[in-house]
């Protein structure tokens, strides 16, 4: 079976994973030094966020050279060595490709700035004499003006000019970049904002609400109604990319699309397009039995239609960490909120239960670095340390995403907790002493021990990974399903203990208290795996 149908993929945010040279920023040497940790954790692949030459206006999602490694991370030689070392440890490497926009320092954009309006250099981007009404995803307008008066489009930061995907040179260049990395042995690509490359012809204004404010939310909008995303012509790009990828054995794409409509979403996963895509419906869902059940059912139905495996994603480098989200009154992820009461213990308890749920479902699983340590979102970062352009572009109204990007605590009793030797680019909370990987390894009740055990069972259990699942009848507030052969997963979302169904417990996210007659029960916010 293809590896990507059931892989556990660990997301490495390289700035914050491990610092090999003591400059306070994570790097490739740091990743390489921690490969044994990842192998022992039991993951199958790493997805590494952008490592290319970049001015870092958006943490590396502003790429100035797609064929070279940023010096802060290392060299191309280091990348080649890391790919080989990962393969020796049985770990595959997925790299992040950023095709919607370049950096404003990219040679093409520099040439466009130096050339006059109407020039071929400007045709690779979207230059216009007047802007339309689109907003940047990071706040503020999506257009910036250059010295001669023209405007260029940037759906993200002004330092991230959008490429014109109608231009044949843009298409040819990215196919060449794919080959460059495939030839270096990467096993796949994560495609950044995969649904936004193609814009509606003529760049028409977005529909405007009665308030006069352009509509912005992409949740639940009518399919095809927005000119800056999910245009039908984008699929031609992925068909062409798939032809390139298929020249190399065993490689896979994972698309990043925040496309809410299941039919539109599934189109990207047709057999001649992308292999997989992130399941943001699952990530956004409340910690609630009914809501999760319908997201799971809809996910499986959507993917089954196109023969693609589902993915199960709880967190990433763009969203509030789920150990924090799940400790709140409102457990959904809709937008980033920071000033609400959070019950840390409850959040961690549910995060443990959610980990076992995601690992028992059919398909592939994503683990964002630090999930396995139960890290919380960090809110009290000093303004001057924050780097996310969202913070600046919203004048601090949105704190941005730095709070889920704080460098990992590996060991020791004080910052930088063996992340490196110098002080880390974002400060770590002093109370992360108890959360270091070293401490958690020594504690069989820790989040890290749970992840290691669960991933070991998942790998050895023929019932888990790809394949069918069957719901069991349960009381309200309880979800239970079986996987063949002989496996049951049950989650108690209610606030009272329930009876466990027949079977021998293999693993549970919390202790299973027994009744006076010796029967084990499943406490609230707990998942159990049973041998049946
Ligand atoms: O952050 C989001 C939700 O909280 C998304 O809207 C996000 O902005 C969008 O999915 C695009 O994200 C990706 O491209 C961005 C980059 O900043 C993000 O880190 C990346 O994941 C621009 O390249």
Boltz pocket constraint, residues with backbone or C-beta under 6 A from the ligand:
constraints:
  - pocket:
      binder: B
      contacts: [[A, 58], [A, 61], [A, 62], [A, 98], [A, 137], [A, 156], [A, 192], [A, 193], [A, 256], [A, 258], [A, 317], [A, 318], [A, 319]]
      max_distance: 6.0
